[in-house]
Amino acid sequence: MIPDLEDYKWIVPDFIWELDELVDIEKLLKALPDADDLAKLMPDFEKIGESLASLKGFLSPGSPGETAFRATDQGYDNDKQFKKGLLGELILLQQQIQQHEEEARRAAGFSSQQKRKVSDKEKIDQLQEELLRTQLKYQRMLERLEKENKELRKLVLQRDDKGIHQRKLKKSLIDMYSEVLDILSDYDASYNTQDHLPRVVVVGDQSAGKTSVLEMIAQARIFPRGSGEMMTRSPVKVTLSEGPHHVALFKDSSREFDLTKEEDLAALRNEIEIRMRNSVKEGCTVSTETISLSVKGPGLQRMVLVDLPGVISTVTSGMAPDTKETIFSISKAYMQNPNAIILCIQDGSVDAERSIVTDLVSQMDPQGKRTIFVLTKVDLAEKNVASPNRIQQIIEGKLFPMKALGYFAVVTGKGNSSESIESIKEYEEEFFQNSKLLKTSMLKAHQVTTKNLSLAVSDCFWKMVRESVEQQADAFKATRFNLETEWKNNYPRLRELDRNELFEKAKNEILDEVISLTQVTPKHWEEMLEKTLWERVSTHVIENIYLPAAQTANSGTFNTTVDIKLKQWTDKQLPNKAVEVAWETLQEEFSRFMTEKKGKEHDDIFDKLKQAVKEETIKRHKWNERAEDSLRVIQHNALEDRSISDKQQWDAAIHFMEETLQSRLKDTESVIEDMVGPDWKKRWLHWVGRTKEQNIRNETKNELEKLIKCNEDHPAYLANDEVTTVRKNLEARGVAVDPCLIKDTWHQIYRRYFLKSALSHCNLCRRGFYYYQRHFVDSELECNDIVLFWRIQRMLAITANTLRQQLTNTEVRRLEKNVKEVLEDFAEDNEKKVMLLTGKRVQLAEDLKKVREIQEKLEAFIEALHQEK
C-alpha cells in the first residue's frame, strides 16, 4: 500500500532518502503500519557529521579562526561535549525505537494467533502511543541539534563576513539568479523572456494567510498588515538567500533593514506600504509594477518568491470597478509561466467551497505539475470543522478538482499581528505535536509545518532552475548572434552605442556647440545686434520722431520736438526693445550652431534631441532683469550727445540717412503702384490693365501732384477746402471720388514728395560739416536732420556694444548653465530619451546590449551552478 514517491521525491528533504544507510528502515516498515512517516523523521547523520567535521577543521589548533572563536566563546570544549551527548541520546532513542519495533512485532504475531483479541489490540495501541511519544521526543531533539548547527553555521558566516579568511565573498547563487530575473524584467516589454525562468508565485484568496506563509519562510514580519482590508496592492518579488545577518534591502536602495530590530521592521513595513501606494495609478486599486526586495539571513532557503494581491470575489466600496479583473489578469500573467511554481494558499478556517483561487490555479495548471497546495489556519479548522476527515480529504487532494505536486498544512500564528516569528514557530510545533490530525494519521508528518513547506518549495525551485536556465542561455546566444550579424550588415562602420551612450555623445556635442558661442567675434555680435535693432526701431524713428519733427517751421522747434520724443522713447520702449533684440539674436546664433550640419560627421540621429534641448533651454532662459535699467541710462546719454567730432562721422551719418530714406521711398513707391495700378509700360509689355478703383486712384494722384507743384512748401495735411476742390475737379472729369480716398492718396503722394526732398537736402548737406562746426551761423543751410540720424546711429552702436558685453560676459554662460540643467533632466527621464533618440539603429543597439548582458549573467550563473553541484 506504500505509494511510489519517486516522481515526488523533491517534496521531502534530501536527508530523508539517505536514512537507509544508517537505520534499518525495512524492519520498521514491517513492524509499524505508519513506519514510512517515522523514517522520514530520521536525521542525515552524514551531513551533520560533515558540518561538524568542517567546523572542527576551521577551529583546529593553529587554524586562523581558533583565536577569534575562543574570544567569542569560552565554552567551546564544553559545547562540543554537549554535541556528543546529543548524538548519544539520538542513538539511544534509535535503540528504543528498535525495541518497540520488536515488541510490536511480537504483539502483532501473538494477536494473529489469538484471532485479534480485544486485549491484544489494546496492547498494540499502547505500543503505538509509546512509539509516537518516542518519535516526538526524537523530533524535538533533532530540531535542537539542527538549531545548534544553525548557530554554528551563523558563526562561520560571520567570521567570513569579517574577513578572517582574507578572501572576497562571491555573490550567492540566489542573488545571481535574482539579478537575471531583474534584467529579464526590463527586457520583458518586447520578449516576455522572464516567463521562461522559474519563480515561486504565491497566490491565494484575500486574507487567506499567504503573506503570513511568506513571512514564515522569510522568518521575519516584513509585510504591512491590516484587518480584513487589502494590503498587498502590487506584486512583491522577495529574493531569499543565506547570510550571516538577518537583513532586508530594496533593489534600488542601499539601506539595510535589520530584521532583528523592531524599529527597522516597522520602517520596512512602512516603506513597502508607501512604495505600493505610490505605484498605484490614480483611479486604480492595485498596480502591475513589481517591488523587488532581498532578504538574507542564517538558515533561509534560497529561492525567489512573488507575493501577489489577494484574489477577491466582490469589489467593495473604495475600490476601482476593475479591481477584480486586474487582480485576475496579474495572477494569470505570473502563473502562465510554464516554469513558475504556484504556491496555492487556501484558508482552512472557512468553507472550502468559498475559495476562488483553486479554480484559478486549476485553469493555469490543470495537471498540477507545478502546484503546491498549502492549507493555512489548520488550528482553527480543527476546532471549527465538524468532520476532521474533511481536512484529510483536502490534504490528500480529494476534495478539490485541483491537482498538485504536494499538499501541506501549516499554522501561521494565533491571528495577533504583534506575534514574533519564534512564538509562531513554537505555537505551530506545539499544535501539531498535540493535534489529533497527526496522532490519528490523518496528516503525515512531512506534510505539516512551514519548515517542511519551505524545504519542499526550495527543492522544487532549484530543480526547475537547473532544467530551464541552460535552455534560456542557448536561446540568448542564438539571439545575440542574429543581432550582431544584423548590425554588421547595416552599420559596418559605426560603433554599437546604446541609447544612454548615444545620449552622452549628443550631450558632449551640444555642450561643444554652446561653447562655440563664446568663439563668436565681438564684431560679428555687434553687427548683428545693430542691424537687427535698427530693423525693429526704424519705423518708430521715421514715423514717430523724424517725420513729425520735419514738419515744424524752424530748427529750434525741430530740435525740441526731437529731444522730447527721444526722451519718451528711451524711457518707455527702447531698452526693452533692445533686450528683446539681444535675446532673439542669441537664440538665432544658438539655433544656428545647434542645427548646422557638420558635413560628413553630422549624425541626424541627434536632431530631435538637439531640437528639444534648444526649445527647452530657450523656454527656461530669461535675460537679466537689471539689464534694462543700466541700458536705459546708456541710451539716454548717447542720444543727448550732438557733437559730431569729424567729417568722417558726418559723412557716415549722411550715408545712414540716405540708406534709410531710400528704403522708405522704395516702400512708398511700391504702395503707390499698388494703389494706382501698373503704368503704361507695364500695361503694354505685360498686357495688364487697371481696375476701376485703380483708375480712380490714378486720377486722384494726378490731381494731387498738380497741387504739390503749385505749392512746393505745402504742409503735410490737406485742408478741407483743398479736398473739396480736388473732388470737384475730378467730378468735372466724370470721376466720382470719396474725400477719405483723397486724403489716403494724399498721404502717400506727400510722403513720396517729402522723402525725395529729404534726399535732395541730404545731398546738399554733404558740404555742411563746416557750417555745422560754426553752428550754421551766417548760413541758410540747416542740417539738423543729419545730426538726428548721427545721434540715432551712435545710440545703435553704443547699445550694440553694451548688449554684446552682456551676451559674452553673462548671458552665454547662463545659457550654457541652462543647457546643462536641461541635459541633466533629460538624462534622468528615460521616457524622454526613448522619445528623442529613436530609430532602428538605436533599438538594435539597445537589444544587443541587453541580450549580451543577459547572456553573460546566465553564463556566470550556470558556471556557479555547476561549481556548487
C-alpha positions in Angstrom: 0.0 0.0 0.0 3.0 2.3 0.1 2.8 4.8 -2.9 5.7 5.2 -5.4 7.2 8.5 -4.4 9.9 8.5 -7.0 8.3 11.3 -9.0 7.6 13.4 -5.9 11.0 12.9 -4.3 11.7 16.6 -4.4 8.9 17.3 -1.8 10.8 15.7 1.0 14.2 17.0 2.2 17.2 15.1 0.7 18.4 13.6 4.0 15.2 11.6 4.4 16.1 9.5 1.4 19.6 8.7 2.8 18.4 7.2 6.1 18.7 3.7 4.8 22.4 4.0 5.2 22.1 4.5 9.0 18.8 2.9 10.0 17.2 -0.4 9.1 14.0 1.0 7.7 12.7 -2.3 6.4 12.3 -3.6 10.0 10.4 -0.5 11.0 8.2 -0.8 7.9 7.3 -4.4 8.7 6.5 -3.7 12.4 4.5 -0.5 12.1 1.6 0.4 9.8 2.8 4.1 9.6 6.6 3.4 9.6 7.2 5.5 6.5 6.3 8.6 8.5 8.9 7.6 11.1 11.5 7.0 8.5 11.2 10.5 7.1 12.0 12.0 10.6 15.4 10.3 10.8 18.4 12.7 10.7 21.0 12.9 8.0 24.0 12.0 10.2 26.3 12.2 7.3 25.5 15.8 6.6 25.6 16.6 10.3 28.9 14.9 10.6 30.3 16.8 7.6 29.2 20.1 9.2 30.8 19.3 12.5 34.0 18.0 10.7 34.3 21.2 8.7 33.8 23.2 11.9 36.4 21.2 13.7 38.8 21.8 10.9 38.1 25.5 11.0 38.7 25.7 14.7 41.6 23.2 14.9 44.8 24.3 16.8 46.8 26.6 14.7 43.9 27.5 12.3 43.1 31.2 11.5 39.8 31.1 13.4 40.9 29.4 16.6 41.8 32.7 18.4 38.8 34.6 17.3 36.4 31.8 18.2 37.9 31.5 21.7 37.5 35.2 22.2 33.8 34.9 21.5 33.0 31.6 23.0 35.0 30.4 26.1 32.9 27.3 26.5 33.7 25.7 23.2 35.0 22.4 24.6 32.0 22.0 26.9 29.8 22.8 23.9 31.5 20.1 21.8 30.9 17.6 24.6 27.3 18.7 24.7 27.1 17.9 21.0 28.5 14.5 21.6 25.9 14.0 24.3 23.1 14.9 22.0 24.3 12.4 19.4 24.5 9.8 22.1 20.9 10.5 23.1 19.8 10.2 19.5 21.5 6.8 19.1 19.8 5.7 22.4 16.4 6.8 21.1 17.1 4.8 17.9 17.7 1.7 20.0 14.5 2.3 22.0 12.6 2.5 18.7 14.1 -0.8 17.6 13.0 -2.4 20.9 9.5 -1.0 20.4 9.6 -2.4 16.9 10.4 -6.0 18.3 7.6 -5.7 20.9 5.2 -4.5 18.3 6.1 -7.4 16.0 5.7 -10.0 18.8 2.4 -8.4 19.8 1.2 -8.5 16.2 2.2 -12.2 15.8 0.5 -13.1 19.1 -2.5 -11.2 18.1 -2.8 -13.1 14.8 -2.6 -16.4 16.7 -5.3 -15.4 19.2 -7.6 -14.2 16.4 -7.1 -10.4 17.3 -8.5 -10.4 20.8 -9.5 -7.0 22.3 -6.7 -7.1 24.9 -4.1 -7.6 22.2 -5.5 -4.7 20.3 -5.2 -2.5 23.4 -1.6 -3.7 23.8 -0.8 -2.8 20.2 -2.4 0.7 20.7 -0.3 1.2 23.8 2.8 0.3 21.9 1.9 2.7 19.1 1.3 5.5 21.5 4.6 4.9 23.2 6.3 4.8 19.9 4.7 8.1 18.9 5.9 9.7 22.1 9.4 8.4 21.4 9.1 9.7 17.9 8.1 13.2 19.1 10.9 13.3 21.6 13.3 12.2 18.8 11.9 15.0 16.6 12.4 17.6 19.3 16.0 16.6 20.0 16.7 16.5 16.2 15.4 20.1 15.9 17.5 21.1 18.9 20.6 19.7 17.2 19.7 21.5 13.9 19.3 24.7 15.8 22.7 24.4 17.4 24.2 23.5 14.0 22.5 26.6 12.5 24.1 28.8 15.2 27.5 27.4 14.4 27.0 28.0 10.7 26.0 31.6 11.5 29.2 31.9 13.5 31.2 30.7 10.5 29.4 33.1 8.1 30.1 36.0 10.5 33.8 35.1 10.5 33.8 35.0 6.7 32.0 38.3 6.7 34.6 39.9 8.9 37.4 38.8 6.6 39.1 36.2 8.8 40.0 34.2 5.7 41.1 37.3 3.9 39.0 36.4 0.8 36.3 38.2 -1.1 32.9 36.6 -0.8 31.2 35.8 -4.1 27.6 36.5 -4.8 25.3 33.7 -3.8 23.5 31.7 -6.4 20.2 33.1 -5.5 21.5 36.7 -5.7 22.9 36.0 -9.2 19.6 34.4 -10.2 17.6 37.4 -8.9 19.8 39.7 -11.0 19.0 37.6 -14.0 15.3 38.0 -13.3 15.6 41.8 -12.8 17.4 42.2 -16.2 14.9 40.0 -17.9 12.1 42.0 -16.3 13.5 45.1 -18.1 13.7 43.1 -21.3 10.2 41.9 -20.8 8.4 44.6 -22.7 9.1 43.1 -26.1 10.0 39.5 -25.5 8.5 38.2 -22.2 11.6 36.2 -21.6 11.4 36.1 -17.9 8.3 33.9 -18.2 10.7 31.1 -19.1 12.6 31.1 -15.8 11.3 29.7 -12.5 9.8 31.8 -9.7 7.6 30.8 -6.8 4.3 32.6 -7.3 2.3 33.0 -4.1 -1.5 33.2 -4.8 -4.5 33.0 -2.6 -7.8 34.4 -1.6 -7.7 37.7 0.2 -6.9 37.2 3.9 -6.1 33.5 3.4 -2.8 34.0 5.1 -0.5 33.9 2.0 1.6 36.9 3.3 1.9 35.2 6.7 3.2 32.0 5.0 5.8 34.1 3.0 6.8 35.8 6.3 7.3 32.4 8.0 9.5 31.3 5.0 11.5 34.6 5.3 11.5 34.3 9.1 10.5 38.0 9.6 7.3 40.0 9.8 8.2 42.2 6.8 4.8 43.0 5.2 2.2 45.6 6.1 -0.8 44.2 8.0 -4.4 45.1 8.0 -7.6 43.7 9.5 -9.6 42.3 6.6 -8.5 45.0 4.1 -6.4 44.7 1.0 -2.8 45.2 2.0 -0.9 43.7 -1.0 -1.6 46.2 -3.7 1.2 45.3 -6.1 3.4 42.2 -6.8 6.4 42.0 -4.4 9.4 39.9 -5.5 11.3 38.6 -2.5 14.7 37.0 -3.1 15.7 34.8 -0.1 19.3 33.9 0.5 21.5 32.7 3.3 23.8 35.2 5.1 25.3 35.9 8.5 22.9 38.7 9.4 19.1 38.8 9.1 18.7 41.9 6.9 16.5 43.2 4.0 17.1 45.7 1.3 15.3 47.0 -1.8 16.7 46.6 -5.3 17.0 50.4 -5.8 18.3 51.3 -2.4 21.5 50.8 -0.3 19.8 51.0 3.1 19.8 47.7 5.0 16.9 47.0 7.4 18.0 44.9 10.4 15.2 42.3 10.8 16.2 41.6 14.4 15.2 45.1 15.4 11.5 46.0 15.8 12.0 49.6 14.7 13.7 48.5 11.5 10.9 46.0 10.8 8.3 48.8 11.3 10.3 51.1 9.0 10.5 48.3 6.4 6.8 47.6 6.5 6.1 51.3 6.2 8.4 51.6 3.2 6.8 48.7 1.4 3.3 50.2 2.0 4.5 53.6 0.7 6.0 52.0 -2.4 2.8 50.1 -3.1 0.6 53.2 -2.8 3.0 55.2 -5.0 2.9 52.5 -7.7 -0.9 52.6 -7.8 -2.1 55.0 -10.5 -4.9 57.4 -9.9 -8.3 55.8 -10.2 -6.9 52.3 -9.5 -6.7 50.0 -6.5 -3.8 47.7 -7.5 -0.7 48.0 -9.6 1.2 45.8 -12.0 4.6 47.3 -11.0 6.8 44.9 -9.1 8.6 45.8 -5.9 11.9 44.0 -5.6 13.2 43.1 -2.1 16.1 40.9 -0.9 16.1 39.1 2.4 19.2 37.5 3.8 19.6 35.5 7.0 21.0 32.3 8.6 19.2 29.2 7.6 17.0 30.8 4.9 16.1 28.6 1.9 17.4 30.1 -1.3 14.6 31.0 -3.7 12.7 33.8 -5.5 9.1 34.3 -4.4 6.5 36.7 -5.8 3.6 37.7 -3.5 0.6 38.7 -5.5 -2.5 40.7 -4.4 -5.2 38.5 -2.9 -7.9 37.3 -5.2 -11.3 38.8 -4.4 -14.8 37.7 -5.3 -16.6 41.1 -4.8 -15.5 44.7 -5.4 -16.2 46.7 -2.3 -16.7 50.5 -1.8 -13.5 52.5 -2.3 -12.1 50.1 -4.9 -11.8 50.7 -8.6 -14.5 49.0 -10.6 -12.0 46.9 -12.5 -10.1 45.7 -9.4 -11.2 42.1 -9.5 -10.4 41.8 -13.2 -7.0 43.5 -12.7 -6.0 41.1 -9.9 -7.1 38.1 -12.1 -5.0 39.4 -15.0 -1.9 40.0 -12.8 -2.3 36.5 -11.3 -2.7 34.8 -14.6 0.3 36.7 -16.1 2.6 35.3 -13.4 1.1 31.8 -13.3 1.1 31.3 -17.1 4.9 30.9 -17.0 5.4 27.2 -17.6 8.3 27.2 -15.1 6.5 29.1 -12.3 5.9 27.2 -9.1 2.4 28.0 -7.9 2.1 28.2 -4.2 -1.7 28.0 -3.8 -2.8 29.2 -0.3 -6.2 28.1 1.0 -7.8 29.4 4.2 -8.6 26.3 6.3 -10.8 28.2 8.7 -13.5 28.9 6.1 -15.6 26.6 3.9 -13.5 25.2 1.0 -16.4 25.9 -1.4 -15.9 29.7 -0.9 -12.4 29.6 -2.3 -11.8 31.3 -5.7 -8.1 30.7 -6.1 -8.3 26.9 -6.5 -10.4 27.3 -9.7 -8.0 29.9 -11.0 -5.0 27.7 -10.3 -6.7 24.7 -11.9 -7.1 26.8 -15.1 -3.5 27.7 -15.3 -2.0 24.3 -14.2 -4.8 21.7 -14.8 -2.4 18.7 -14.4 -0.9 20.1 -11.1 2.7 19.5 -12.3 3.9 22.8 -10.8 1.5 23.5 -8.0 2.0 23.1 -4.2 -1.2 23.4 -2.2 -1.0 25.0 1.3 -3.8 24.8 3.8 -3.4 27.6 6.4 -5.1 28.2 9.8 -5.3 24.4 10.5 -5.7 25.1 14.2 -8.9 27.0 13.6 -10.0 24.4 11.1 -9.6 21.6 13.6 -11.8 23.4 16.1 -14.5 24.5 13.7 -14.8 21.7 11.2 -17.3 19.1 12.3 -15.7 16.3 10.4 -11.8 16.1 10.6 -11.9 13.8 7.6 -12.7 16.9 5.5 -9.2 18.3 6.3 -7.7 14.9 5.4 -9.6 15.0 2.1 -8.2 18.5 1.4 -4.6 17.4 2.1 -5.0 14.2 0.1 -6.3 16.3 -2.8 -9.6 14.6 -2.9 -11.9 17.5 -2.1 -10.9 19.9 -4.8 -10.7 19.1 -8.5 -7.4 21.0 -8.4 -4.3 18.8 -8.7 -1.0 19.5 -7.0 2.5 18.0 -6.6 2.3 18.2 -2.8 -0.1 19.2 -0.1 0.9 20.9 3.2 -0.9 22.1 6.3 0.5 25.0 8.3 -0.3 27.3 11.2 0.9 30.9 11.0 0.0 32.1 14.5 -3.0 33.0 16.5 -4.0 36.0 14.4 -2.1 38.5 16.5 -0.1 41.0 14.3 2.4 41.6 17.2 3.4 37.9 17.4 7.1 37.2 16.7 8.3 34.6 14.2 9.7 32.5 17.1 6.5 32.5 19.0 4.6 31.5 15.9 7.0 28.6 15.3 6.6 27.4 18.9 2.9 27.6 18.6 2.9 25.7 15.3 5.1 22.9 16.7 3.1 22.6 19.9 -0.2 22.5 17.9 1.0 19.7 15.6 2.6 17.7 18.5 -0.8 17.6 20.2 -3.0 17.6 17.2 -5.4 14.6 16.7 -4.9 15.0 13.0 -1.3 13.9 13.3 -1.9 11.3 16.0 -4.7 9.6 14.0 -2.5 9.7 10.9 -4.9 11.9 9.0 -1.9 14.1 8.3 1.6 12.8 7.5 4.5 14.2 9.4 6.2 15.5 6.3 3.1 17.4 5.3 3.0 19.8 8.3 4.9 22.9 9.4 6.2 25.8 7.3 9.7 24.5 7.7 8.9 21.3 5.7 7.0 23.5 3.2 10.0 25.8 2.8 12.3 22.8 2.2 10.0 21.3 -0.4 9.4 24.6 -2.3 13.2 25.3 -2.3 14.0 21.8 -3.7 11.3 22.2 -6.4 12.5 25.7 -7.3 16.2 24.7 -7.8 15.2 21.6 -9.8 13.3 23.8 -12.2 16.1 26.4 -12.3 18.6 23.8 -13.4 16.3 22.4 -16.1 15.4 25.8 -17.6 18.3 28.2 -17.3 20.6 26.4 -19.8 17.9 26.4 -22.4 17.5 30.1 -22.0 21.3 30.7 -22.2 21.3 28.8 -25.6 18.3 30.9 -26.8 20.0 34.1 -26.0 23.3 33.0 -27.6 21.4 32.5 -30.8 19.6 35.8 -30.5 22.9 37.6 -29.8 24.5 36.1 -33.0 21.5 37.2 -35.1 21.6 40.8 -33.7 25.3 41.1 -34.2 25.0 39.9 -37.8 22.2 42.4 -38.5 24.4 45.2 -37.1 27.4 44.3 -39.2 25.3 44.2 -42.3 23.5 47.5 -41.7 26.0 49.7 -39.8 29.5 48.2 -40.6 31.4 51.5 -39.7 29.5 52.5 -36.6 30.1 51.6 -33.0 27.3 49.8 -31.2 26.2 52.7 -29.0 23.0 52.1 -26.9 20.6 54.9 -26.0 22.5 56.0 -22.9 25.8 56.1 -24.7 24.3 58.0 -27.7 22.8 60.5 -25.2 26.2 61.0 -23.7 27.8 61.6 -27.1 25.0 64.0 -28.1 25.4 65.8 -24.7 29.1 66.4 -25.4 28.3 67.7 -28.9 25.7 70.1 -27.6 28.0 71.4 -24.9 30.7 71.9 -27.5 28.2 73.9 -29.7 27.3 76.1 -26.7 31.0 76.7 -26.1 31.2 77.8 -29.8 29.0 80.8 -28.9 32.0 82.2 -26.9 34.1 82.0 -30.1 31.9 84.4 -32.0 33.8 87.6 -32.6 32.7 90.9 -30.9 32.5 92.5 -34.3 30.0 89.8 -35.6 27.9 90.2 -32.4 27.7 94.0 -32.7 27.0 94.0 -36.4 24.1 91.5 -35.9 22.7 93.4 -32.9 23.0 96.9 -34.6 21.4 95.7 -37.8 18.5 93.8 -36.1 17.8 96.6 -33.6 17.6 99.2 -36.4 15.2 97.0 -38.3 13.0 96.9 -35.2 13.1 100.6 -34.3 13.5 102.3 -37.7 9.7 102.5 -38.3 9.2 104.2 -35.0 12.1 106.6 -35.6 10.9 107.7 -39.1 7.2 107.8 -38.4 7.0 109.0 -34.8 10.2 111.1 -34.5 11.7 112.3 -37.8 8.6 113.0 -39.9 6.6 114.9 -37.2 9.7 116.9 -36.3 10.5 117.6 -40.0 7.1 119.3 -40.4 8.0 122.0 -38.0 8.7 125.6 -39.1 12.3 126.1 -37.8 15.3 124.3 -36.5 14.6 125.2 -32.9 11.2 123.6 -32.9 12.7 120.6 -34.8 15.3 120.0 -32.1 12.9 120.5 -29.3 10.4 118.0 -30.8 13.2 115.5 -31.5 14.5 115.8 -27.9 11.1 115.3 -26.3 10.2 112.3 -28.5 13.6 110.7 -28.0 13.3 111.0 -24.2 9.9 109.4 -24.2 11.0 106.7 -26.4 14.1 105.9 -24.3 12.1 105.9 -21.0 9.4 103.6 -22.2 10.2 101.4 -25.2 13.8 101.5 -26.4 15.6 99.5 -23.6 13.0 96.7 -23.6 13.1 96.5 -27.4 16.9 96.3 -27.3 16.9 93.5 -24.8 14.4 91.6 -26.9 16.6 92.0 -29.9 19.7 90.8 -28.0 17.8 87.7 -26.7 16.5 86.9 -30.2 20.0 87.3 -31.6 21.4 84.9 -29.0 18.6 82.5 -29.9 19.4 82.7 -33.6 23.1 82.1 -33.1 22.4 79.2 -30.6 19.9 77.6 -33.1 22.4 78.1 -35.9 25.1 76.2 -34.0 22.6 73.5 -32.9 21.1 72.8 -36.3 24.1 73.4 -38.5 25.2 70.2 -40.2 28.8 69.3 -39.8 29.3 67.7 -43.2 30.1 64.0 -43.2 30.5 64.0 -39.4 26.9 65.1 -38.9 24.7 62.4 -37.3 21.0 63.1 -37.9 20.0 60.7 -35.1 20.7 63.6 -32.7 18.5 66.1 -34.5 15.3 65.6 -32.4 17.3 65.6 -29.2 19.1 68.8 -30.1 15.8 70.5 -31.1 14.2 69.5 -27.8 17.2 70.8 -25.8 17.2 74.0 -27.8 13.4 74.6 -27.2 13.6 73.7 -23.5 16.6 75.9 -22.9 15.1 78.9 -24.7 11.9 78.4 -22.6 13.9 78.4 -19.4 16.3 81.2 -20.1 15.4 84.7 -19.1 17.5 87.8 -19.7 18.9 89.6 -16.6 16.1 91.9 -15.4 18.6 94.6 -14.3 20.0 94.9 -17.8 17.2 97.2 -19.0 17.9 99.8 -16.2 21.6 100.1 -17.0 20.9 100.1 -20.7 18.3 103.0 -20.4 20.9 105.2 -18.8 23.5 104.4 -21.5 21.0 105.0 -24.3 19.7 108.3 -22.8 23.3 109.6 -22.5 24.1 108.6 -26.1 21.1 110.3 -27.6 21.8 113.6 -25.7 25.1 113.9 -27.4 25.0 116.2 -30.5 28.7 116.8 -31.0 30.0 115.3 -34.3 33.8 115.3 -34.0 35.0 114.8 -37.5 34.0 114.8 -41.2 34.1 111.0 -41.3 31.3 110.7 -38.8 29.3 113.4 -40.6 29.6 111.5 -43.9 28.7 108.3 -42.2 25.5 109.9 -40.8 24.6 111.2 -44.2 25.1 107.8 -45.7 23.0 106.2 -42.9 20.2 108.7 -43.5 20.3 108.2 -47.3 20.0 104.5 -47.0 17.1 104.8 -44.6 15.2 107.3 -46.7 15.8 105.4 -49.9 14.5 102.3 -48.3 11.4 104.2 -47.2 11.0 105.8 -50.6 11.1 102.4 -52.2 8.4 101.1 -49.9 6.3 104.2 -50.6 6.7 103.8 -54.4 5.5 100.2 -54.1 2.4 101.2 -52.1 1.5 103.9 -54.7 2.0 101.4 -57.5 -0.4 99.0 -55.8 -2.9 101.9 -55.4 -2.9 103.3 -59.0 -2.1 100.1 -60.8 0.6 99.5 -63.5 2.0 102.3 -65.6 1.6 102.4 -69.4 4.9 100.5 -69.9 3.8 97.5 -67.8 0.3 97.6 -69.3 1.8 97.3 -72.8 4.6 94.9 -72.0 2.7 92.6 -69.7 -0.7 93.2 -71.2 -2.4 94.0 -67.9 -5.0 96.7 -67.1 -6.1 98.8 -64.2 -9.2 98.1 -62.1 -11.9 100.7 -61.7 -10.7 101.7 -58.2 -7.1 101.9 -59.5 -8.3 104.3 -62.3 -10.0 106.5 -59.7 -6.8 106.4 -57.6 -4.7 107.3 -60.5 -6.9 110.3 -61.5 -6.7 111.4 -57.8 -2.9 111.0 -57.8 -2.6 113.2 -60.8 -4.7 115.9 -59.4 -2.8 115.9 -56.1 0.6 116.1 -57.8 -0.6 119.3 -59.5 -1.4 120.7 -56.1 2.1 120.0 -54.8 3.7 121.5 -58.0 1.7 124.7 -57.3 3.0 124.9 -53.7 6.2 123.1 -53.0 6.1 124.2 -49.4 2.7 122.6 -48.9 2.2 121.2 -45.3 1.7 117.5 -44.7 -2.1 117.8 -44.3 -4.8 118.8 -46.8 -7.2 121.5 -45.8 -10.9 120.8 -46.2 -11.3 123.3 -48.9 -8.5 121.7 -50.8 -10.2 118.3 -50.5 -13.4 119.9 -51.9 -11.5 121.5 -54.8 -9.8 118.2 -55.7 -13.2 116.3 -55.5 -15.0 118.9 -57.8 -12.1 118.8 -60.3 -12.4 115.1 -60.5 -16.2 115.2 -60.8 -15.9 117.6 -63.6 -13.9 114.9 -65.5 -16.6 112.4 -64.6 -14.7 110.7 -61.7 -16.7 110.3 -58.5 -14.4 110.1 -55.5 -14.8 109.9 -51.8 -13.0 112.5 -49.6 -11.4 109.7 -47.5 -9.9 108.3 -50.6 -8.4 111.7 -51.5 -6.8 112.0 -48.0 -5.5 108.5 -48.1 -3.9 109.0 -51.5 -2.5 112.4 -50.5 -0.7 110.8 -47.5 1.3 108.5 -49.9 1.9 111.2 -52.5 3.1 113.8 -50.0 5.3 111.1 -48.3 7.0 110.4 -51.6 7.5 114.1 -52.3 8.9 114.7 -48.8 11.3 111.7 -49.0 12.6 112.9 -52.3 13.0 116.4 -50.9 14.8 115.0 -47.8 17.2 113.0 -50.1 18.0 116.2 -52.1 18.6 118.1 -48.8 20.8 115.2 -47.7 23.0 115.7 -50.8 23.3 119.4 -50.1 24.4 118.7 -46.5 27.4 116.8 -47.7 29.3 120.1 -47.6 27.6 121.2 -44.5 30.1 120.0 -41.9 31.9 123.3 -42.0 28.7 125.2 -41.2 27.8 122.7 -38.5 31.1 123.4 -36.7 30.1 127.1 -36.8 26.5 126.2 -35.6 25.2 127.2 -39.0 25.9 130.9 -38.4 25.6 133.1 -41.5 24.3 130.2 -43.5 20.9 129.3 -45.0 21.8 125.6 -44.8 20.4 123.7 -41.8 21.3 120.1 -41.4 19.6 119.2 -38.1 18.2 116.0 -39.6 21.8 114.8 -40.2 22.5 115.4 -36.6 19.4 113.4 -35.6 20.5 110.4 -37.7 24.0 110.7 -36.3 22.6 110.5 -32.8 20.5 107.5 -33.7 23.4 105.8 -35.4 25.7 106.4 -32.4 23.0 105.2 -30.0 22.7 102.0 -32.0 26.4 101.4 -31.9 26.7 102.0 -28.2 23.7 99.8 -27.5 25.1 97.0 -29.6 28.4 97.2 -27.8 26.7 97.1 -24.4 24.4 94.2 -25.4 27.4 92.3 -26.8 29.2 92.7 -23.4 26.2 91.4 -21.6 25.9 88.5 -24.0 29.6 87.4 -23.8 30.1 88.1 -20.1 26.8 86.9 -18.7 24.1 85.5 -20.9 26.1 83.0 -22.8 27.3 81.4 -19.5 23.8 81.4 -18.1 22.6 79.8 -21.3 25.3 77.2 -21.0 24.2 76.5 -17.4 20.6 76.1 -18.6 21.6 73.7 -21.3 23.4 71.6 -18.7 20.4 71.6 -16.5 18.1 70.5 -19.4 20.5 67.7 -20.3 20.7 66.5 -16.7 16.9 66.5 -16.6 16.7 64.6 -19.8 19.3 62.1 -18.6 17.1 61.2 -15.7 14.0 60.9 -17.8 14.1 57.5 -19.7 10.8 58.2 -21.4 12.2 61.4 -22.8 15.3 59.7 -24.1 13.3 56.9 -25.7 11.1 59.6 -27.4 14.0 61.7 -28.6 16.6 59.0 -29.6 14.7 56.7 -31.9 15.2 54.6 -35.0 16.2 51.1 -36.0 19.8 51.7 -35.2 19.1 52.8 -31.6 16.7 49.9 -31.0 19.2 47.4 -32.4 22.0 48.7 -30.2 19.7 48.5 -27.2 18.7 44.9 -27.9 22.3 44.0 -28.4 23.3 45.5 -25.1 20.5 43.8 -23.2 21.0 40.4 -24.8 24.7 40.5 -24.1 24.2 41.4 -20.5 21.5 38.7 -20.1 23.7 36.1 -21.8 26.7 37.0 -19.6 24.6 36.8 -16.4 23.1 33.5 -17.4 26.5 32.0 -18.2 28.0 33.2 -14.9 25.0 31.8 -13.1 25.3 28.4 -14.9 29.0 28.3 -14.1 28.3 28.9 -10.4 25.6 26.4 -10.5 27.9 23.7 -11.9 30.6 24.6 -9.4 28.2 24.2 -6.5 26.9 20.9 -7.9 
